[in-house]
């Protein structure tokens, strides 16, 4: 019987994967191929609420009196709660990362530690299998430690540099130690290094400055960043399990296979990976410790100092995270998704009015 690449990876290597989609219609198939859970960030939640109205319509009516950020939060929470219940059995059977729903605090609170902490607590209250996604901003790192200290599982996100990934892992260690001393259930964490967002930023600079770097060189650059971070995590024995995210090609999935990682993979990349597998364009081998393309890294480093900033784990201090271009670009995308959730109220009201007239 043919086993997909993802099924093989999840079953035969240390690498497991997460479904980077909040579409209910796609989850069952992903679980069959080894997915352990899913992500529900604002853009993904907005997509699900729009595309699968039949699941959420009545519950959306019940929150129709809310406005603005509170409406957006409660709308997204409907998606989180739906999957928290759906995956509760898997989480109960296997624990920690299995059967988890990853839910993000409001992106417009990226610099507000107090606000993010309160949102995080509210999300965690939905279910024990909810992992709170906190952005890798300066304030976000403080919140990560506080959530961990409360025994709340976390998924640090918008990590676009090695410095942020290391900072997130260390913040979790401090918080976990505090939770242990307080006698709480120990939390778990998977820092998401959104390599594709770093790649998008480098591609933007490459085009803007007319540098002529190839797509494959930039793919190798962010792969080198992730492999370097993974090596640091292994050497230092962090409790966090690194989560490569925002893949831009099947090649990138192939090159990270074999590591003790949780890869979060969007359905579009899942489909591209399946096609590449059938054509023999991805190899069923463990490449996590394989060599990187050193010449590609030299070419990118020589032309893009921003890559060196992302690649060097000591390049950024925590107070510098907020001004790094890749972070601001990514958070702006998430903020647009949050605005989409706010605007969903008007869209749903218009839909209900049309149905009543019909």
N, C-alpha and C positions, 0 to 999 in steps of 0.2 A: 504494500500500500504506500502511495506517495505521501510523504510528509513535507509540509512547506518549510521554507528556510526558517521562519520564525518558530515553528514547532520544533525543528531540529535544534535551533539555538537554545530555546528554553528547556528542552529536555536533555540535551547532550553537553551543554557547557555551563559555566557558572553565571552566564549572562541571562537575566530575565528582562521582561519588558512590560510596559504600561501602555494602554490605549490612549493616545493623545486626541481624544474626541469625547464629547458628551452626548453623542447621538445614541439613543437607546437601541435603535435598529441595527447598529453596528457592533454593539458590545458582545452579544452572544457568540458571533463568529470569531471575534478577537479572543474571547476566553477559550474557545476550542483550540486556538493556535498558541495558547500558552500565556496570554495576557493575564496580569495579576490584579489589575484595577484600571482606573481611568482618571483623567484630568478634566476639571470643570472650570477653567479660567473664564473671565468675563466674555471674551469673544466666542469661545466654544459654547458657553451657556446660552448666550443670546441666539446663536445658530440653532441650538437644540429647541429652545422655547418657540422659535419661529417655525421650524420645520416639523416639529412634532407637537403641534398645538393640542392634539387630541389627548395627550397625556396630562397636560398642565392647565388646560383652559379653565376648568372649574376652580382650581386652586388660585389661579391668577385673578379670578373674579373676587375672591375673598380678600385679596390685598389691594383691591382697586382704590381704596380710600387713602393709600399711602402716596407719598410724593417724593420725587427726586432720588437722592441716594438711598433712602430707606426702602423705596419701592424697588430699586435696582438690587439692593441686598436681599430683600425677601424673594424677589423673582429668581435670583441665582440660587438662593437657598432651597427653592423647590426642586431644582435639578440635583443639588447636593443630597437632599433628603431622599429623593427617589432612588438614587444609586446607593446611598448608604444602606437602605433597607434591602435593595436587590442583592448587594454583595455581603450582607451581614453574615450569612452562613459560611461563605468562603473565609471570611476574616476569623470567625470563631473557630473554624477547623484548623487553619494554618497560621494565624496570628501575624503580628507585625505588619509588613508591607502588603501582605496578601488580602485581597478584598477591600482595598482602601480607595477612598474618593479624595482627590486632591482639590481643595477649594481655596480660592484666592481672596484676600482682603481687598477692599476698594482701592484701585490704583491711584485715585486722587489723594490718598492719605500717605503716599510714599515717604513724606518727610515728617509725618505726625506719629510719633511712637505711641502716645497714649491712645489715639484713635485706632491705630492698627491693632494694638493689644486688645482693645474691647471687641473689635470685629473678630479677632482671632478666637477669643473666648466664646463668642456667640456661635461661630462656625463649629468649634470643637464640641459644643453642647448638642449638636445634631446627632452625633454618634461617635463611638470610640474608634470607628474605622475612618474618621475624617482626618486628613492631614492638612494642616493649615499652611497655605502658600503665602510667604512673606517676601516682598521684594528685597533684593540685595543692596538697599540704600544704607546710608550711615545709620539712620533711625531704625531701619529694618533689622540690622544686626543686633541692636539692643533688644528688640522685641523677640527675636529668635531665642535669645537666652532666657527671657522671662517666660515664654511659652513652654520651653523645655523644662524650666524649673517647676512649672505647674503640672508636669507630666503629660503635656499635650504634644502629639506627634506633629512634626513640621516638614515642610517641603520648601526650603529657601529657593527662590526663583529669581529670574532676571540676573543670574550670575553670568557675566560676559567677560570675566577676566579671572586669571589664576588667583590674584590677590583676594577677590571676593569669595571664591570657593574656599580658600584656606580660612579666611575670617569667619565664614559661616560654620565651617566644621568646628572651629575652636569655640565659637559662641555656643554651639550645641553641647560641646563637651562640658563647658562651665555650667550650663543650665541642667544638664543631665546629672551632674555631680550634686547639684543642689537638690534635685528631685530625690535622688538616692538618700541623701542625708535626712530629708524630710519624711522618708518612708513611703513615698508615693510610687505608683506603678511607673516603671521606667518608660520614657517615650522613645521613639525611633525617628530617624530623619534621613532624607535623601536630597542633598543639595543639587539643584538642577542647573548644570552648566549649559546655557542655551547657545550652543556652538553656532547654530545657524544664524542667530541674531548677531553674533560677533562677525560672522561671515558677511551678512547683509551690510553691516556697517563698513567693513573693509571694502566691499564691492562698491559701495556708494563713494567712498573716498577715492578708490581706484578710477572710477569713471569721472568724478569731479576734477581730479588732477591729471587725467589722461595719462596714467602711468603704464598702461599696457600689460598689466599682470593678467595671467590666464585664470579661468575659473578653477582649473585643477590645482593651480598653485595655492589659491585661496582656500580650497577644500583641504589641502594638506596642512595649511597654516593652522586652521582651527582644530584639525585632528591632532596635530602636534601639541597644541595647548591642552586638549583633553587628556592626552596620554601623559603629559607632564604632571597634570593635576592628579591623575589616577596614581601615578608612581609616588607622589608626595603622600597621598592618603594611605597607601599601603605601607610606606616607610614609617609613618608616624602613628599608625594603628588607630586612626580615627574610627569612632563608632558609626559615623555617618556612612551611608552607601551612596557613592556618587551616581548622579542621574544625568547622563548626556541627553540633551533635548534639542528640538528644532533641527532635526536632520534635514539636509538638503539633497541627499542622494543615497542610493543603496550602497554605494562604495563606502560611505562613511559608516554605515551600519556594519558592513563586513570588517572594516579595519579595527573596530572596537570589540568585536565578538571574542569572547573568552575571558574577559575581565569580570571581576565580582562587581557588576554594575546593574543598575536598573535603567534600561533605555526607554524613553517615552517616545513613541513613534506614531505620527499622524497617519490616518488612513491612506492619504495620497502616497506616502512613502511606503506604506505596507503594500499597496498595489504595485508600485514601481519595483519593489523588492521581489515580489512574487514573479513579475514578468522577467526581471533580470535573472532570477534563479532558474526559470524554465529555459532561458537562453544560455545558461552557463556563464553568465557575466559576473556572478558573485561566487566565491569559493567557500565551501563548507569546511573552513579551517579556522583555527584560533589565531587571530592576528594582533591581539592586544599588545603583545611584547615584541612585535615585529618592528623593523626599522622604519623610520619615516623618510620621506624624500628630503634629504638635507639641502639639496640644491634649490628646491622650491622654497624652503624656509629662508635660505639666504637671499633669494630674490625678493621675497615679501618683506623681510626685515630691512633690506637696504633701501626700500622705497616707501615703506609705511611704518613710521615710528610708533603709530598707534597699535600696531601688532605687537611690538616689543613690550608695550605697556600691558597689553592683555596677557602676554605669554609669561612675563616675569612675575613670579609670586610675591615679589617684594617691591614691585613698581608703584603700587598705589597704597596709600594709607587709608584707613576707613573713612576719614573725613573728606577724602578726595573722590570717593565712589560716585557721589551725586553729580559730579561734573564730567564724568567720562562719557563721551558721545554715544557709545554703544548702549549704555544703560538708559540714557534719556530718550534715545530713539525707540528702544523697546518698550519703555513705560508709556510712551505716547501712543503706541499701538494698543496696549492694554486699556489705556484710558478711553480710546475710541470705542472699544468693546463695552466699557462701562456706560458710556453715553448711549450706546445702542440699547442697553438694558433699561435705562431711564426712559428712552423714547418708545420702548415696547408698550408702555401703558397706552399711549395714544393709538398705536397700531392695533392693539387688541380691542380698544373701545370702538374704533372704526369698523373692525371686523364683526363685532357683536351687533352693532347697529345695522350693518348690511344684512346679517342673518335674520334679524327681527323683521326688517322690511320685506325680506323674501318670504 
